[in-house]
Amino acid sequence: GGGGGGGGLTFEQEVEDIVKRGVEEDVKPDNIAMEVNGRKFAHDRTFGQCAQVILISMLRTMPVAAARKEAFACVQKLIKKWRALLGKFARSIEDQKGCLVALEAFVLDESWAKHKMMMPIAKTLYDQDIVEEEAVLGWATEAEERGQKALVKECKTLIDYLQQESEDDDEDDDEE
C-alpha cells in the first residue's frame, strides 16, 4: 500500500487508514501510536480527538455480525487487544467522555443499531480501564441532556452499577 502523499486527506481519514492497516496487519500498538502522533502533530489535534478516531476506526474493522452475541465477542476481543493503544490517547476524563460520545454515532448506525452495542462497548472500555467510572457517568448525564435517552437507558445496568460503586467509595472515605 502506502499511497503517495495522499492528496489532502482529512485527519480522520489518515488516522483511520493507519488504524485499519494496523489492525489488519497486526502492527505493534507502539508503532501505530507513533504514526497517529505524527498525524496529531501535523493536524494540531488533541489526544482526545485521536482517541475518538482510533476507537471508531478500530470498531469499523469488524465485520457486521448477524447475532448480537457474535458482535459482542468481537468487540471485546478488539478492545482487549488494542487497549494499550487506546489508553495512550484516552487520557483525561474529558477524552474518555469524548470516546463515548463518538460511540453514539457508531452504535446508532443502521448496520449496528439492532444489536444495541452501546452498553457492551462501554462496559468493555470500562473493564479494560480505558474509561473510568466518572467518564461513563458524566457521559450519561450529558447524553440525557442532548436527548440520547434511549442510549442511556440501554446502559442503565452499567450506570446503576457504577453509581453504586462510587457511592460505596464515598462511604469508605467517611470511615477513615
Backbone as a chain_set.jsonl record, in Angstrom:
{"seq": "GGGGGGGGLTFEQEVEDIVKRGVEEDVKPDNIAMEVNGRKFAHDRTFGQCAQVILISMLRTMPVAAARKEAFACVQKLIKKWRALLGKFARSIEDQKGCLVALEAFVLDESWAKHKMMMPIAKTLYDQDIVEEEAVLGWATEAEERGQKALVKECKTLIDYLQQESEDDDEDDDEE", "coords": {"N": [[0.8, -1.22, 0.0], [0.701, 2.052, 1.078], [-0.035, 4.681, -0.156], [1.054, 7.4, -2.144], [1.702, 10.493, -0.642], [-1.066, 11.125, -0.333], [-3.212, 13.094, -1.372], [-4.468, 15.655, 0.312], [-5.962, 14.314, 2.393], [-8.252, 14.059, 5.122], [-7.671, 14.555, 8.651], [-9.091, 12.597, 10.09], [-9.452, 10.605, 8.128], [-6.807, 9.909, 7.576], [-5.906, 8.903, 10.051], [-7.721, 6.834, 10.364], [-6.932, 5.164, 8.255], [-4.36, 4.432, 9.136], [-4.982, 3.043, 11.5], [-6.704, 1.018, 10.59], [-5.018, -0.424, 8.875], [-3.153, -1.139, 10.761], [-4.627, -2.828, 12.471], [-5.413, -4.849, 10.699], [-2.942, -5.824, 9.813], [-1.734, -6.455, 12.104], [0.035, -4.702, 13.497], [2.446, -3.429, 15.849], [1.131, -1.907, 18.812], [2.584, 0.352, 19.77], [3.879, 1.287, 17.495], [1.742, 2.041, 15.892], [0.731, 4.055, 17.497], [2.808, 5.882, 17.343], [2.699, 6.651, 14.656], [0.126, 7.765, 14.605], [0.511, 9.849, 16.373], [2.181, 11.448, 14.845], [0.386, 12.34, 12.888], [-1.37, 13.674, 14.548], [0.18, 15.789, 15.419], [0.774, 17.047, 12.978], [-1.761, 17.878, 12.189], [-2.545, 19.345, 14.294], [-4.13, 18.352, 16.528], [-5.967, 17.15, 19.455], [-5.176, 14.776, 22.117], [-7.52, 13.539, 22.861], [-9.136, 13.799, 20.57], [-7.738, 12.161, 18.848], [-8.059, 9.716, 20.17], [-10.801, 9.248, 19.873], [-11.079, 8.893, 17.091], [-9.408, 6.704, 16.715], [-10.713, 4.71, 18.228], [-13.244, 4.466, 16.901], [-12.399, 3.859, 14.295], [-11.189, 1.451, 14.722], [-13.351, -0.123, 15.553], [-14.75, -0.107, 13.223], [-13.428, -1.941, 11.704], [-14.559, -4.324, 12.177], [-16.405, -7.093, 10.974], [-19.834, -6.865, 10.081], [-21.847, -8.367, 12.348], [-24.087, -11.166, 12.436], [-25.43, -11.967, 14.707], [-26.071, -10.623, 17.968], [-24.537, -11.6, 20.041], [-22.249, -12.546, 18.801], [-21.253, -10.144, 17.763], [-20.721, -8.8, 20.113], [-18.731, -10.43, 21.263], [-16.722, -10.055, 19.432], [-16.185, -7.318, 19.683], [-15.215, -7.235, 22.312], [-12.858, -8.698, 22.058], [-11.39, -7.135, 20.27], [-11.096, -4.666, 21.683], [-9.778, -5.48, 24.007], [-7.418, -6.383, 22.897], [-6.325, -4.059, 21.793], [-6.11, -2.261, 23.839], [-3.902, -0.963, 24.959], [-3.118, 0.833, 23.028], [-5.389, 2.513, 22.836], [-5.418, 3.488, 25.428], [-3.215, 5.152, 25.476], [-4.103, 7.45, 24.317], [-6.66, 8.137, 25.253], [-6.709, 9.891, 27.699], [-7.542, 11.853, 29.695], [-10.504, 12.444, 31.743], [-12.254, 13.932, 30.203], [-11.365, 13.304, 27.596], [-12.027, 10.616, 27.575], [-14.776, 10.704, 27.884], [-15.365, 11.9, 25.479], [-14.787, 9.806, 23.739], [-16.9, 8.088, 24.3], [-19.003, 9.641, 23.433], [-18.418, 9.734, 20.712], [-18.893, 7.109, 20.149], [-21.654, 6.951, 20.139], [-22.696, 7.633, 17.595], [-21.649, 5.547, 16.119], [-22.858, 3.206, 17.226], [-25.48, 3.729, 16.676], [-25.623, 3.609, 14.007], [-27.072, 2.206, 11.082], [-26.25, -0.403, 10.48], [-25.468, -1.484, 12.87], [-27.298, -0.83, 14.813], [-29.418, -2.567, 15.577], [-28.243, -4.387, 17.242], [-27.833, -3.169, 19.631], [-25.358, -1.988, 20.873], [-24.187, -0.172, 22.611], [-23.975, -0.468, 25.441], [-22.474, -2.96, 25.771], [-20.024, -2.173, 24.551], [-19.257, 0.115, 26.005], [-19.052, -1.024, 28.538], [-16.981, -2.864, 28.175], [-14.897, -1.103, 27.583], [-14.733, 0.113, 30.043], [-14.154, -2.079, 31.741], [-11.655, -2.723, 30.777], [-10.147, -0.697, 31.696], [-10.011, 1.629, 30.141], [-11.862, 3.647, 29.988], [-12.917, 5.587, 32.772], [-15.072, 5.3, 35.698], [-16.131, 7.803, 36.273], [-16.1, 9.066, 33.807], [-17.96, 7.568, 32.341], [-20.308, 7.997, 33.814], [-20.473, 10.759, 33.633], [-20.744, 11.039, 30.879], [-23.27, 9.837, 30.583], [-25.019, 11.602, 31.926], [-24.698, 13.933, 30.373], [-25.438, 12.973, 27.867], [-28.12, 12.393, 28.2], [-29.095, 14.985, 28.47], [-28.638, 15.861, 25.916], [-30.527, 14.523, 24.582], [-30.203, 11.831, 24.03], [-31.659, 9.719, 25.19], [-32.487, 7.065, 24.883], [-30.144, 5.595, 24.43], [-28.811, 5.974, 26.831], [-30.549, 4.706, 28.5], [-30.257, 2.104, 27.584], [-27.84, 1.554, 28.724], [-28.344, 1.334, 31.356], [-28.007, -0.697, 33.377], [-25.218, -0.815, 33.634], [-24.682, 1.845, 34.366], [-26.116, 2.098, 36.771], [-24.686, 0.256, 38.283], [-22.149, 1.481, 38.361], [-22.767, 3.85, 39.677], [-23.471, 2.851, 42.13], [-21.003, 1.757, 42.852], [-19.489, 4.152, 43.073], [-20.793, 5.368, 45.154], [-20.277, 3.543, 47.181], [-17.533, 3.915, 47.381], [-17.505, 6.499, 48.418], [-18.602, 6.04, 50.931], [-16.605, 4.493, 52.093], [-14.645, 6.421, 52.369], [-15.682, 8.003, 54.392], [-15.391, 6.48, 56.664], [-12.75, 6.518, 57.424]], "CA": [[0.0, 0.0, 0.0], [1.436, 3.294, 1.232], [-0.359, 5.628, -1.226], [1.949, 8.551, -2.059], [1.265, 11.833, -0.285], [-2.494, 11.195, -0.027], [-3.628, 14.472, -1.636], [-5.476, 16.313, 1.123], [-6.829, 13.501, 3.246], [-8.519, 14.687, 6.41], [-7.066, 13.922, 9.827], [-9.848, 11.382, 10.394], [-9.157, 9.584, 7.114], [-5.423, 9.457, 7.739], [-5.817, 8.061, 11.249], [-8.469, 5.605, 10.103], [-6.062, 4.317, 7.426], [-3.287, 3.906, 9.991], [-5.55, 2.074, 12.44], [-7.197, -0.134, 9.826], [-3.855, -1.203, 8.444], [-2.562, -1.684, 11.98], [-5.44, -3.946, 12.951], [-5.37, -5.932, 9.711], [-1.599, -6.4, 9.684], [-1.259, -6.741, 13.451], [1.179, -3.841, 13.796], [2.581, -3.187, 17.292], [0.426, -0.69, 19.256], [3.503, 1.488, 19.873], [4.144, 1.813, 16.153], [0.526, 2.741, 15.466], [0.664, 5.275, 18.299], [3.8, 6.808, 16.809], [2.156, 7.192, 13.405], [-1.011, 8.631, 14.923], [1.081, 11.065, 16.958], [2.653, 12.263, 13.73], [-0.79, 12.991, 12.292], [-1.891, 14.573, 15.585], [1.039, 16.967, 15.39], [0.612, 17.702, 11.674], [-3.097, 18.485, 12.084], [-2.784, 20.106, 15.514], [-5.287, 17.789, 17.216], [-5.742, 16.766, 20.85], [-5.163, 13.335, 22.387], [-8.908, 13.082, 22.877], [-9.615, 13.656, 19.189], [-7.088, 10.952, 18.328], [-8.674, 8.551, 20.812], [-12.117, 9.02, 19.267], [-10.927, 8.35, 15.738], [-8.823, 5.362, 16.855], [-11.751, 3.788, 18.692], [-14.245, 4.221, 15.86], [-11.734, 3.191, 13.167], [-10.972, 0.08, 15.17], [-14.642, -0.81, 15.535], [-15.172, -0.243, 11.821], [-12.771, -3.081, 11.055], [-15.326, -5.536, 12.476], [-17.473, -7.441, 10.04], [-21.13, -6.725, 10.741], [-22.212, -9.711, 12.791], [-25.506, -11.495, 12.329], [-26.009, -12.063, 16.043], [-25.523, -9.671, 18.932], [-23.519, -12.286, 20.829], [-21.047, -12.533, 17.96], [-20.772, -8.768, 17.7], [-20.214, -8.504, 21.441], [-17.469, -11.16, 21.432], [-15.781, -9.408, 18.531], [-15.84, -6.039, 20.31], [-14.378, -7.495, 23.487], [-11.548, -9.143, 21.602], [-10.724, -5.966, 19.68], [-10.741, -3.66, 22.689], [-8.749, -6.085, 24.865], [-6.167, -6.463, 22.164], [-5.776, -2.736, 21.476], [-6.317, -1.35, 24.975], [-2.698, -0.154, 25.187], [-3.162, 1.926, 22.057], [-6.443, 3.447, 23.245], [-5.02, 4.094, 26.692], [-2.225, 6.206, 25.235], [-4.746, 8.669, 23.824], [-7.832, 8.489, 26.073], [-6.011, 10.13, 28.964], [-8.321, 12.561, 30.714], [-11.934, 12.119, 31.802], [-12.868, 14.578, 29.032], [-11.015, 12.486, 26.423], [-12.774, 9.361, 27.669], [-16.179, 11.044, 27.584], [-15.396, 12.127, 24.035], [-14.845, 8.491, 23.089], [-18.259, 7.563, 24.456], [-19.853, 10.446, 22.55], [-18.141, 9.27, 19.348], [-19.521, 5.789, 20.04], [-23.099, 7.072, 19.916], [-22.98, 7.581, 16.16], [-21.315, 4.207, 15.631], [-23.84, 2.188, 17.629], [-26.785, 4.065, 16.098], [-25.537, 3.358, 12.573], [-28.094, 1.182, 10.809], [-25.725, -1.77, 10.456], [-25.231, -1.974, 14.236], [-28.335, -0.39, 15.752], [-30.271, -3.641, 16.104], [-27.511, -5.157, 18.253], [-27.732, -2.401, 20.881], [-23.971, -2.227, 21.277], [-23.611, 0.88, 23.456], [-23.563, -0.96, 26.746], [-21.333, -3.886, 25.699], [-18.763, -1.489, 24.244], [-18.909, 0.968, 27.147], [-18.648, -1.884, 29.652], [-15.654, -3.403, 27.86], [-13.944, 0.003, 27.756], [-14.581, 0.308, 31.485], [-13.467, -3.26, 32.29], [-10.255, -2.716, 30.335], [-9.528, 0.517, 32.252], [-9.799, 2.665, 29.132], [-12.649, 4.766, 30.519], [-13.171, 5.479, 34.208], [-16.499, 5.417, 36.024], [-16.509, 9.216, 36.201], [-16.334, 9.384, 32.395], [-19.214, 6.928, 31.93], [-21.419, 8.688, 34.478], [-20.527, 12.098, 33.044], [-21.321, 10.874, 29.543], [-24.695, 9.521, 30.711], [-25.721, 12.838, 32.277], [-24.684, 14.847, 29.23], [-26.17, 12.357, 26.757], [-29.542, 12.614, 28.506], [-29.397, 16.383, 28.168], [-28.609, 16.014, 24.458], [-31.657, 13.802, 24.009], [-29.875, 10.431, 23.713], [-32.199, 8.988, 26.342], [-32.566, 5.627, 24.6], [-28.811, 5.003, 24.619], [-28.513, 5.984, 28.262], [-31.397, 3.665, 29.068], [-29.6, 0.841, 27.241], [-26.679, 1.371, 29.605], [-28.819, 1.513, 32.729], [-27.382, -1.659, 34.295], [-23.841, -0.379, 33.852], [-24.7, 3.129, 35.077], [-26.52, 1.81, 38.155], [-23.559, -0.421, 38.926], [-21.088, 2.462, 38.605], [-23.225, 4.781, 40.712], [-23.351, 2.077, 43.362], [-19.567, 1.718, 43.135], [-18.957, 5.437, 43.528], [-21.356, 5.603, 46.487], [-19.506, 2.706, 48.103], [-16.25, 4.589, 47.588], [-17.731, 7.635, 49.309], [-18.795, 5.523, 52.287], [-15.288, 4.098, 52.591], [-13.918, 7.628, 52.753], [-16.217, 8.525, 55.652], [-14.995, 5.676, 57.818], [-11.358, 6.732, 57.838]], "C": [[0.818, 1.247, 0.0], [1.214, 4.275, 0.115], [0.442, 6.902, -1.068], [1.232, 9.828, -1.694], [-0.203, 12.037, 0.032], [-3.096, 12.573, -0.166], [-4.785, 14.941, -0.768], [-6.457, 15.398, 1.838], [-7.08, 14.25, 4.545], [-7.779, 13.924, 7.505], [-7.748, 12.58, 10.107], [-9.513, 10.261, 9.416], [-7.748, 9.023, 7.293], [-5.303, 8.509, 8.93], [-6.569, 6.749, 11.025], [-7.637, 4.643, 9.25], [-4.982, 3.644, 8.265], [-3.828, 2.784, 10.875], [-6.019, 0.816, 11.709], [-6.05, -1.04, 9.407], [-3.227, -1.886, 9.66], [-3.292, -2.91, 12.479], [-5.315, -5.132, 11.991], [-4.011, -6.622, 9.671], [-0.966, -6.68, 11.036], [0.028, -5.989, 13.795], [1.255, -3.624, 15.312], [1.875, -1.889, 17.679], [1.337, 0.537, 19.322], [3.765, 2.131, 18.517], [2.939, 2.58, 15.619], [0.452, 4.082, 16.194], [1.624, 6.333, 17.754], [3.284, 7.471, 15.53], [1.01, 8.156, 13.676], [-0.502, 9.947, 15.522], [1.605, 12.016, 15.893], [1.508, 13.032, 13.092], [-1.371, 14.021, 13.264], [-1.143, 15.906, 15.523], [0.802, 17.757, 14.099], [-0.719, 18.452, 11.585], [-3.473, 19.283, 13.328], [-4.056, 19.647, 16.235], [-4.929, 17.407, 18.648], [-5.655, 15.24, 20.963], [-6.58, 12.776, 22.312], [-9.461, 12.873, 21.477], [-9.002, 12.419, 18.538], [-7.786, 9.706, 18.871], [-10.009, 8.213, 20.16], [-11.984, 8.354, 17.906], [-10.353, 6.933, 15.797], [-9.907, 4.355, 17.228], [-12.726, 3.442, 17.569], [-13.621, 3.489, 14.665], [-11.54, 1.716, 13.476], [-12.269, -0.721, 15.071], [-15.118, -1.035, 14.097], [-14.48, -1.39, 11.11], [-13.567, -4.369, 11.291], [-16.312, -5.826, 11.36], [-18.804, -7.312, 10.772], [-21.653, -8.121, 11.064], [-23.716, -9.927, 12.681], [-26.156, -11.463, 13.712], [-25.315, -11.099, 16.995], [-24.368, -10.307, 19.706], [-22.172, -12.288, 20.104], [-20.407, -11.15, 17.965], [-20.093, -8.397, 19.016], [-18.847, -9.161, 21.656], [-16.36, -10.489, 20.625], [-15.262, -8.096, 19.135], [-14.887, -6.26, 21.481], [-12.959, -7.847, 23.078], [-10.733, -7.963, 21.081], [-10.208, -5.017, 20.753], [-9.658, -4.2, 23.625], [-7.401, -6.024, 24.174], [-5.514, -5.093, 22.004], [-5.902, -1.745, 22.628], [-5.109, -0.443, 25.207], [-2.691, 1.06, 24.264], [-4.195, 2.971, 22.476], [-6.037, 4.208, 24.499], [-4.022, 5.23, 26.528], [-2.896, 7.531, 24.879], [-5.947, 9.104, 24.667], [-7.364, 8.759, 27.5], [-6.894, 10.741, 30.034], [-9.766, 12.074, 30.704], [-12.641, 12.718, 30.581], [-12.61, 13.767, 27.76], [-11.877, 11.223, 26.397], [-14.253, 9.59, 27.367], [-16.347, 11.252, 26.085], [-15.492, 10.825, 23.264], [-16.256, 7.92, 23.158], [-19.238, 8.332, 23.571], [-19.671, 9.976, 21.101], [-18.806, 7.915, 19.097], [-20.996, 5.882, 19.678], [-23.426, 6.895, 18.433], [-22.716, 6.18, 15.614], [-22.422, 3.209, 15.965], [-25.227, 2.469, 17.055], [-26.796, 3.875, 14.581], [-26.417, 2.151, 12.238], [-27.54, -0.244, 10.821], [-25.533, -2.349, 11.857], [-26.403, -1.752, 15.178], [-29.109, -1.552, 16.375], [-29.572, -4.443, 17.204], [-27.43, -4.448, 19.604], [-26.346, -2.572, 21.522], [-23.411, -1.206, 22.272], [-23.116, 0.319, 24.782], [-22.405, -1.964, 26.665], [-20.006, -3.171, 25.443], [-18.322, -0.639, 25.438], [-18.397, 0.118, 28.313], [-17.251, -2.455, 29.408], [-14.592, -2.321, 28.033], [-13.68, 0.248, 29.242], [-13.783, -0.854, 32.099], [-11.981, -3.268, 31.938], [-9.515, -1.457, 30.799], [-9.205, 1.572, 31.196], [-10.64, 3.884, 29.484], [-12.937, 4.521, 31.994], [-14.651, 5.697, 34.489], [-16.985, 6.858, 35.89], [-16.844, 9.628, 34.763], [-17.673, 8.809, 31.934], [-20.407, 7.676, 32.528], [-21.589, 10.099, 33.911], [-21.147, 12.053, 31.66], [-22.834, 10.691, 29.646], [-25.512, 10.786, 30.994], [-25.826, 13.754, 31.062], [-25.494, 14.291, 28.058], [-27.674, 12.53, 26.952], [-29.945, 14.022, 28.097], [-29.431, 16.628, 26.664], [-29.719, 15.223, 23.785], [-31.355, 12.37, 23.594], [-30.398, 9.509, 24.817], [-32.204, 7.478, 26.121], [-31.22, 4.945, 24.851], [-28.464, 4.925, 26.098], [-29.307, 4.867, 28.943], [-30.805, 2.275, 28.791], [-28.492, 0.512, 28.234], [-27.052, 1.388, 31.078], [-28.127, 0.578, 33.727], [-25.969, -1.221, 34.657], [-23.809, 0.894, 34.7], [-25.086, 2.923, 36.544], [-25.367, 1.189, 38.931], [-22.465, 0.589, 39.289], [-21.489, 3.467, 39.677], [-23.105, 4.126, 42.079], [-21.889, 2.051, 43.811], [-19.091, 3.044, 43.715], [-19.561, 5.814, 44.881], [-20.608, 4.787, 47.537], [-18.159, 3.349, 48.407], [-16.415, 5.739, 48.573], [-17.878, 7.157, 50.747], [-17.465, 5.105, 52.899], [-14.53, 5.317, 53.102], [-14.379, 8.12, 54.125], [-15.661, 7.779, 56.857], [-13.597, 6.019, 58.315], [-11.209, 7.918, 58.773]], "O": [[1.558, 1.508, -0.949], [2.182, 4.685, -0.527], [0.512, 7.446, 0.034], [0.265, 10.213, -2.352], [-0.553, 13.057, 0.626], [-3.463, 13.177, 0.842], [-5.945, 14.662, -1.068], [-7.654, 15.681, 1.881], [-6.217, 14.991, 5.016], [-7.324, 12.798, 7.302], [-7.087, 11.567, 10.331], [-9.314, 9.114, 9.816], [-7.526, 7.818, 7.176], [-4.68, 7.452, 8.835], [-6.113, 5.684, 11.442], [-7.638, 3.437, 9.5], [-4.722, 2.448, 8.128], [-3.222, 1.719, 10.99], [-5.765, -0.304, 12.151], [-6.107, -2.259, 9.566], [-2.825, -3.048, 9.601], [-2.676, -3.904, 12.863], [-5.134, -6.272, 12.418], [-3.927, -7.84, 9.516], [0.192, -7.09, 11.117], [0.981, -6.568, 14.315], [0.224, -3.635, 15.986], [1.991, -0.885, 16.976], [0.917, 1.639, 18.971], [3.861, 3.353, 18.4], [3.083, 3.623, 14.981], [0.149, 5.111, 15.591], [1.3, 7.52, 17.708], [3.413, 8.681, 15.344], [0.923, 9.223, 13.067], [-1.021, 11.02, 15.216], [1.488, 13.234, 16.021], [1.633, 14.219, 12.79], [-1.806, 15.097, 12.857], [-1.737, 16.984, 15.567], [0.65, 18.978, 14.126], [-0.798, 19.523, 10.983], [-4.572, 19.83, 13.416], [-4.945, 20.452, 16.517], [-3.756, 17.345, 19.014], [-6.01, 14.513, 20.036], [-6.81, 11.692, 21.775], [-10.166, 11.897, 21.218], [-9.664, 11.718, 17.772], [-8.067, 8.765, 18.129], [-10.316, 7.045, 19.921], [-12.678, 7.385, 17.601], [-10.757, 6.064, 15.025], [-10.01, 3.287, 16.626], [-13.0, 2.269, 17.316], [-14.246, 2.598, 14.09], [-11.703, 0.852, 12.614], [-12.283, -1.846, 14.571], [-15.796, -2.018, 13.798], [-14.9, -1.778, 10.02], [-13.279, -5.394, 10.672], [-16.977, -4.92, 10.858], [-18.887, -7.62, 11.961], [-21.871, -8.943, 10.174], [-24.507, -8.993, 12.816], [-27.284, -10.995, 13.871], [-24.13, -10.8, 16.847], [-23.361, -9.659, 19.992], [-21.118, -12.066, 20.7], [-19.198, -11.002, 18.145], [-19.036, -7.767, 19.033], [-17.921, -8.53, 22.166], [-15.221, -10.373, 21.076], [-14.066, -7.808, 19.1], [-13.883, -5.561, 21.621], [-11.987, -7.367, 23.663], [-9.554, -7.809, 21.402], [-9.044, -4.616, 20.741], [-8.734, -3.476, 23.994], [-6.386, -5.668, 24.772], [-4.29, -4.976, 22.07], [-5.811, -0.534, 22.424], [-5.267, 0.711, 25.605], [-2.311, 2.162, 24.66], [-3.911, 4.169, 22.471], [-6.278, 5.409, 24.621], [-3.984, 6.156, 27.338], [-2.334, 8.602, 25.109], [-6.223, 10.298, 24.786], [-7.595, 7.951, 28.4], [-6.991, 10.22, 31.145], [-10.197, 11.383, 29.781], [-13.521, 12.085, 29.997], [-13.514, 13.566, 26.949], [-12.384, 10.816, 25.352], [-14.897, 8.788, 26.691], [-17.345, 10.835, 25.496], [-16.193, 10.743, 22.255], [-16.747, 7.339, 22.19], [-20.181, 7.758, 23.027], [-20.643, 9.837, 20.358], [-19.225, 7.613, 17.979], [-21.532, 5.008, 18.996], [-24.307, 6.119, 18.063], [-23.453, 5.684, 14.762], [-22.871, 2.458, 15.1], [-26.055, 1.564, 16.955], [-27.847, 3.969, 13.946], [-26.496, 1.196, 13.011], [-28.265, -1.189, 11.133], [-25.444, -3.566, 12.017], [-26.499, -2.402, 16.219], [-29.42, -1.524, 17.566], [-30.232, -5.103, 18.006], [-27.015, -5.041, 20.6], [-26.196, -3.21, 22.564], [-22.279, -1.355, 22.73], [-21.99, 0.588, 25.2], [-21.44, -1.833, 27.418], [-18.985, -3.515, 26.04], [-17.157, -0.671, 25.832], [-17.436, 0.486, 28.988], [-16.434, -2.521, 30.327], [-13.513, -2.585, 28.564], [-12.557, 0.549, 29.647], [-12.854, -0.636, 32.877], [-11.154, -3.758, 32.707], [-8.401, -1.183, 30.353], [-8.239, 2.321, 31.339], [-10.2, 5.02, 29.306], [-13.171, 3.387, 32.411], [-15.391, 6.205, 33.646], [-18.108, 7.106, 35.45], [-17.749, 10.43, 34.53], [-18.431, 9.474, 31.227], [-21.388, 7.952, 31.839], [-22.711, 10.574, 33.733], [-21.963, 12.902, 31.301], [-23.592, 11.306, 28.896], [-26.557, 11.012, 30.385], [-26.895, 14.283, 30.758], [-26.155, 15.043, 27.342], [-28.41, 12.78, 25.997], [-30.983, 14.234, 27.47], [-30.163, 17.496, 26.189], [-29.845, 15.244, 22.56], [-32.15, 11.751, 22.887], [-29.682, 8.638, 25.311], [-31.959, 6.706, 27.047], [-31.166, 3.852, 25.416], [-27.895, 3.937, 26.562], [-28.808, 4.181, 29.836], [-30.846, 1.389, 29.644], [-28.239, -0.652, 28.543], [-26.18, 1.45, 31.945], [-27.708, 1.015, 34.799], [-25.572, -1.249, 35.822], [-23.013, 1.01, 35.632], [-24.471, 3.494, 37.444], [-25.106, 1.546, 40.08], [-21.924, 0.554, 40.394], [-20.662, 3.887, 40.487], [-22.696, 4.755, 43.054], [-21.575, 2.287, 44.977], [-18.379, 3.07, 44.719], [-18.918, 6.504, 45.673], [-20.338, 5.269, 48.637], [-17.698, 3.333, 49.549], [-15.577, 5.938, 49.454], [-17.354, 7.777, 51.672], [-17.223, 5.334, 54.084], [-13.86, 5.258, 54.133], [-13.572, 8.595, 54.924], [-15.479, 8.355, 57.93], [-13.292, 5.834, 59.493], [-10.1, 8.227, 59.208]]}, "num_chains": 1, "name": "protein.A"}
